[in-house]
Amino acid sequence: MEKKNILLISAHPPIDYELIREWLKSGHNVSIVSLNVRWDDQFSELTNGVSRGLPAAEPDAIICGSEKDLPYSFLIKLHNKWFNTRIIMIHWWIPNWNPLLYLVRNVSVCEYGRKLLISRQFIDSRVVYCPVDVKTFRPIDGMARKKRVICIGNNFKNRKVMGYDHLIDIITRIHAISPEIEIGVIGKNDPADYPEYVDVRSLNKEQMVNEIASSSAVFFTTTRNLIMNSMQIAMSCGKPVVAFDLEPFREVIRDGESGFLIQCFDTHSFALKLVDIVMNRYEEVGRKAREIIVEKCESSKVASQIISVIDR
């Protein structure tokens, strides 16, 4: 594959890190501009291979991951007279109507997102799933399995997006059915919002791997989302995942085979399934979940797919 010069307008540093790491391995040159996010110190190991700010020469592509940053992509291109530079918009979130999308190459992170873009603007896009570091997020042999379930990703300001009301209801039901089951929430919400028996923490990557590995199942309560990176991470760790039955989730979760999908808002059945997973082993479901993530989301594969959009 021809080596590319890429200008990335960073929108999601942990995800961007995965892509940049793989691009550097493949010999591509990467420059980063951060407008609305902070490029944290945890990614500082990339500084030797990545330029900060605008590149001196015209890049092959400007890759943007937020519609807020999309106008800036055009300003950069026009101001620097980079007439041969392509702009690629990766829709990490649900796409809004935006006339600028007709002028760029669009990437959706699931087939459901592609359908939304077609229905809203009659624009087709390339489907490329969110990258996952499957070497880091993997099953850990010999890790003791606790009677514990965890919910990941409830650190959004908009709690409706993460299904906060359903989360509290499900937690309460699990505790009522089987009080010995430990319940954890991995996120940044105020612990005072949760019952006292819930363990609420924010973890780094290494801690997250161990937390998932020692749990029986991972669950998600959102009813308004695309496929979440945290869901893919849990599946990559080989754990059964439980979520409400949303169309995008069906692209990676086959109910009863690689995870469990519960009818929306049926919090009682949701809680019962989590208790069932704790009391009975579902190793085969976890193995199948990891196989799907390795097939669809492995970081080097995703990074290569995005590069291919430049020459499409």
C-alpha positions as CSV (number, residue, x, y, z in Angstrom):
1,M,0.0,0.0,0.0
2,E,1.3,3.5,-0.9
3,K,2.4,5.5,2.1
4,K,0.1,8.4,2.9
5,N,0.5,11.8,4.6
6,I,-2.4,12.2,7.0
7,L,-3.7,15.2,8.9
8,L,-5.9,14.0,11.7
9,I,-8.2,16.4,13.5
10,S,-8.5,14.5,16.8
11,A,-12.0,14.0,18.2
12,H,-11.7,10.8,20.3
13,P,-8.1,10.4,21.6
14,P,-8.3,6.8,22.7
15,I,-9.8,5.7,19.4
16,D,-7.5,8.0,17.4
17,Y,-4.5,6.5,19.3
18,E,-5.4,3.0,17.9
19,L,-5.5,4.3,14.4
20,I,-2.4,6.4,14.6
21,R,-0.4,3.5,16.1
22,E,-1.3,1.3,13.2
23,W,-0.7,4.0,10.6
24,L,2.8,4.6,12.0
25,K,3.5,0.8,11.9
26,S,2.6,0.8,8.2
27,G,4.9,3.7,7.4
28,H,2.3,6.5,7.0
29,N,3.1,10.0,8.2
30,V,0.6,11.5,10.7
31,S,0.1,15.0,11.9
32,I,-2.4,15.9,14.7
33,V,-4.5,19.0,15.3
34,S,-6.7,19.0,18.5
35,L,-9.5,21.6,18.6
36,N,-12.2,20.4,20.9
37,V,-10.4,17.7,22.8
38,R,-7.3,17.4,24.9
39,W,-4.6,15.0,23.7
40,D,-3.8,13.4,27.1
41,D,-0.4,12.5,28.4
42,Q,-1.2,8.8,28.2
43,F,-0.7,9.0,24.5
44,S,2.7,10.8,24.8
45,E,4.6,7.8,23.5
46,L,3.4,8.7,20.0
47,T,5.1,12.1,20.0
48,N,8.3,10.6,18.4
49,G,6.3,9.6,15.3
50,V,3.6,12.2,15.1
51,S,3.8,15.9,14.2
52,R,1.7,18.3,16.2
53,G,0.0,21.0,14.2
54,L,-0.3,21.5,10.4
55,P,2.1,19.7,8.2
56,A,4.6,21.6,6.0
57,A,3.6,19.8,2.9
58,E,0.1,19.1,1.5
59,P,-1.3,15.9,3.0
60,D,-3.2,13.2,1.1
61,A,-6.1,13.4,3.4
62,I,-7.6,15.4,6.3
63,I,-9.4,12.9,8.5
64,C,-12.1,14.4,10.8
65,G,-14.1,12.6,13.5
66,S,-16.5,15.4,14.6
67,E,-19.0,17.4,12.7
68,K,-18.0,20.4,14.8
69,D,-14.5,20.2,13.3
70,L,-15.7,19.6,9.7
71,P,-15.9,23.3,8.7
72,Y,-12.3,23.8,10.1
73,S,-11.2,21.0,7.7
74,F,-12.4,23.0,4.8
75,L,-10.8,26.2,6.1
76,I,-7.5,24.4,6.4
77,K,-7.7,23.0,3.0
78,L,-8.7,26.3,1.3
79,H,-6.4,28.5,3.3
80,N,-3.4,26.4,2.4
81,K,-4.5,25.8,-1.2
82,W,-4.4,22.0,-0.6
83,F,-6.6,21.4,-3.7
84,N,-5.6,17.7,-4.0
85,T,-6.3,16.9,-0.3
86,R,-9.3,14.7,0.3
87,I,-11.4,15.2,3.4
88,I,-12.7,12.1,5.2
89,M,-15.5,12.4,7.8
90,I,-15.7,9.5,10.2
91,H,-19.2,9.4,11.8
92,W,-18.4,8.2,15.3
93,W,-21.8,9.4,16.4
94,I,-25.3,9.5,14.8
95,P,-25.0,11.8,11.7
96,N,-26.9,15.1,11.6
97,W,-28.0,16.8,8.3
98,N,-25.0,18.8,7.1
99,P,-24.5,20.1,3.5
100,L,-20.7,19.8,3.9
101,L,-21.1,16.0,3.9
102,Y,-21.8,16.1,0.2
103,L,-18.2,17.4,-0.4
104,V,-16.3,14.7,1.6
105,R,-15.8,11.0,1.7
106,N,-17.9,9.6,4.5
107,V,-17.2,6.6,6.8
108,S,-19.8,5.1,9.1
109,V,-18.9,2.9,12.1
110,C,-21.7,0.4,11.5
111,E,-24.2,-0.5,8.8
112,Y,-27.0,1.1,10.9
113,G,-25.1,4.4,10.7
114,R,-24.7,4.0,7.0
115,K,-28.5,3.6,6.6
116,L,-29.1,6.7,8.7
117,L,-26.8,8.8,6.4
118,I,-28.6,7.5,3.3
119,S,-32.0,8.2,4.7
120,R,-31.2,11.7,5.9
121,Q,-29.0,12.9,3.0
122,F,-29.0,10.2,0.3
123,I,-25.2,9.9,0.9
124,D,-23.6,6.5,0.9
125,S,-20.6,5.7,3.1
126,R,-18.0,3.1,3.7
127,V,-18.7,1.0,6.8
128,V,-15.6,0.6,9.0
129,Y,-16.1,-0.5,12.6
130,C,-14.4,1.2,15.6
131,P,-10.9,-0.1,16.2
132,V,-10.1,-2.4,19.2
133,D,-6.7,-3.3,20.5
134,V,-7.4,-7.1,20.6
135,K,-3.9,-7.9,21.9
136,T,-4.5,-5.8,25.0
137,F,-8.2,-6.4,25.4
138,R,-8.1,-10.2,25.6
139,P,-9.2,-13.1,27.8
140,I,-6.8,-13.7,30.8
141,D,-6.2,-17.4,31.5
142,G,-6.4,-18.3,35.1
143,M,-8.2,-15.1,36.2
144,A,-10.6,-15.9,39.0
145,R,-14.2,-15.4,38.0
146,K,-16.2,-13.4,40.5
147,K,-19.9,-13.3,41.1
148,R,-19.8,-9.8,39.6
149,V,-21.4,-7.9,36.7
150,I,-20.2,-4.5,35.5
151,C,-21.6,-1.7,33.4
152,I,-19.1,0.3,31.3
153,G,-19.3,3.7,29.7
154,N,-21.7,5.7,31.8
155,N,-19.7,8.8,31.8
156,F,-21.7,10.9,29.4
157,K,-23.2,14.2,30.5
158,N,-26.5,13.2,28.9
159,R,-27.6,10.3,31.1
160,K,-30.5,9.5,28.8
161,V,-28.0,8.5,26.1
162,M,-26.6,5.9,28.5
163,G,-30.0,4.8,29.8
164,Y,-29.3,5.9,33.4
165,D,-32.9,5.3,34.6
166,H,-32.9,1.7,33.2
167,L,-29.4,1.2,34.8
168,I,-30.6,2.0,38.3
169,D,-33.7,-0.2,37.8
170,I,-31.7,-3.1,36.6
171,I,-29.1,-2.7,39.4
172,T,-31.9,-2.7,42.0
173,R,-33.6,-5.8,40.5
174,I,-30.3,-7.8,40.4
175,H,-29.6,-7.0,44.1
176,A,-33.2,-8.0,45.1
177,I,-32.9,-11.3,43.3
178,S,-29.4,-12.2,44.3
179,P,-27.8,-9.8,46.9
180,E,-24.5,-11.7,46.8
181,I,-23.8,-10.6,43.2
182,E,-21.3,-7.7,43.1
183,I,-22.3,-4.8,40.8
184,G,-19.8,-2.3,39.4
185,V,-20.2,0.8,37.2
186,I,-17.1,1.9,35.3
187,G,-17.5,5.6,34.6
188,K,-17.3,9.1,36.0
189,N,-20.7,9.7,37.4
190,D,-21.2,10.8,41.0
191,P,-21.2,7.8,43.2
192,A,-23.9,9.4,45.3
193,D,-26.3,8.7,42.5
194,Y,-26.0,4.9,43.0
195,P,-27.1,2.6,45.8
196,E,-24.4,2.1,48.4
197,Y,-23.8,-1.5,47.3
198,V,-22.6,-0.4,43.8
199,D,-18.9,0.0,43.2
200,V,-18.3,3.1,41.0
201,R,-14.9,3.7,39.5
202,S,-12.9,5.2,36.6
203,L,-10.2,2.9,35.3
204,N,-7.2,3.1,32.9
205,K,-6.7,0.6,30.1
206,E,-4.8,-2.0,32.2
207,Q,-7.2,-1.8,35.1
208,M,-10.1,-2.2,32.7
209,V,-8.7,-5.4,31.3
210,N,-8.4,-7.0,34.7
211,E,-11.8,-5.7,35.8
212,I,-13.5,-7.2,32.8
213,A,-11.6,-10.5,33.1
214,S,-12.6,-11.0,36.7
215,S,-16.3,-10.3,36.0
216,S,-19.0,-12.7,34.9
217,A,-20.7,-10.4,32.4
218,V,-20.7,-6.8,31.1
219,F,-23.9,-4.9,30.4
220,F,-25.0,-1.8,28.7
221,T,-28.3,0.0,29.2
222,T,-28.4,2.6,26.4
223,T,-31.3,2.8,24.0
224,R,-29.9,5.7,21.9
225,N,-26.6,4.8,20.5
226,L,-24.5,3.2,17.8
227,I,-22.1,0.4,18.6
228,M,-20.1,1.6,21.6
229,N,-16.3,1.1,21.7
230,S,-16.7,-0.1,25.3
231,M,-19.0,-2.9,24.2
232,Q,-16.5,-4.0,21.6
233,I,-13.8,-4.0,24.2
234,A,-15.8,-6.2,26.6
235,M,-16.5,-8.6,23.7
236,S,-12.8,-8.6,22.8
237,C,-12.0,-9.7,26.4
238,G,-14.2,-12.8,25.8
239,K,-17.1,-11.8,28.1
240,P,-20.8,-12.3,27.6
241,V,-22.4,-8.9,26.9
242,V,-26.0,-8.1,27.7
243,A,-27.8,-5.1,26.1
244,F,-31.1,-3.9,24.9
245,D,-32.1,-5.2,21.4
246,L,-31.0,-2.3,19.2
247,E,-30.5,-2.7,15.5
248,P,-26.8,-1.6,15.5
249,F,-26.0,-4.1,18.2
250,R,-27.2,-7.0,16.1
251,E,-24.3,-6.4,13.8
252,V,-21.9,-7.7,16.5
253,I,-24.2,-9.6,18.9
254,R,-26.1,-12.7,17.8
255,D,-28.6,-13.3,20.6
256,G,-27.7,-16.4,22.6
257,E,-24.6,-17.0,20.4
258,S,-22.2,-14.1,20.9
259,G,-24.1,-12.1,23.6
260,F,-27.6,-11.5,24.8
261,L,-30.1,-8.9,23.5
262,I,-33.1,-8.0,25.7
263,Q,-36.4,-6.4,24.5
264,C,-36.1,-2.7,25.1
265,F,-37.2,-1.5,28.5
266,D,-37.8,-5.0,29.9
267,T,-35.6,-4.4,32.9
268,H,-36.9,-7.5,34.7
269,S,-35.7,-9.9,31.9
270,F,-32.5,-7.9,31.7
271,A,-31.7,-8.5,35.4
272,L,-32.7,-12.1,35.2
273,K,-30.3,-12.7,32.3
274,L,-27.4,-11.2,34.2
275,V,-28.2,-13.3,37.3
276,D,-28.4,-16.4,35.0
277,I,-24.9,-15.6,33.5
278,V,-23.4,-15.3,37.0
279,M,-24.8,-18.6,38.1
280,N,-24.0,-20.5,34.9
281,R,-20.9,-20.3,32.7
282,Y,-21.2,-19.0,29.2
283,E,-17.6,-19.4,28.0
284,E,-18.6,-20.4,24.4
285,V,-20.7,-17.1,24.2
286,G,-17.6,-15.2,25.3
287,R,-15.3,-17.0,22.8
288,K,-17.7,-16.3,19.9
289,A,-18.0,-12.6,21.0
290,R,-14.2,-12.2,20.8
291,E,-14.1,-14.0,17.3
292,I,-16.5,-11.4,15.9
293,I,-14.6,-8.4,17.3
294,V,-11.3,-9.8,16.0
295,E,-12.9,-10.2,12.6
296,K,-14.6,-6.8,12.4
297,C,-12.7,-4.5,14.7
298,E,-9.0,-5.4,14.9
299,S,-7.1,-2.2,14.9
300,S,-4.7,-2.8,12.0
301,K,-7.5,-4.0,9.8
302,V,-9.6,-0.9,10.6
303,A,-6.7,1.5,10.1
304,S,-6.0,-0.1,6.7
305,Q,-9.7,0.2,5.7
306,I,-9.7,3.9,6.4
307,I,-6.6,4.4,4.4
308,S,-8.3,2.6,1.5
309,V,-11.0,5.3,1.6
310,I,-8.4,7.9,0.5
311,D,-7.9,6.2,-2.9
312,R,-11.5,5.1,-3.3
